[in-house]
């Protein structure tokens, strides 16, 4: 779920959560009990129920050579070398953490 808008003054991130649009990043699943893995729900055919949950396959970083994904990150000038030796930048979850630390919502020591 990419960041669509950043409100630094009010410390808010705005994101789209596509629950009814099948994507490769989020999907709705249904389970009978909490520890069950669950089965996908065809959201265009079934309504959400209390047994539904969101499965989110979130990214942490991207290689800077991936120009498509690089266009989608909000942090364009923060590079590091990953354990695979490739130049990377923050993406999705890492972006959230960056802003939470910047706004002192999450302490850097934590």
Buried (B, 14 or more C-beta within 10 A) or exposed (E): BBBEEEEEEEEEBEEEEEBEEEEEBBBBBBEEEEEEEBEEBEBEEEEBEEBBBEEEEEBEBBBBEBEEBBEBBBBEEEEEEEEEEBEBBBBBBBBBBBBBBEEEEBEEEE
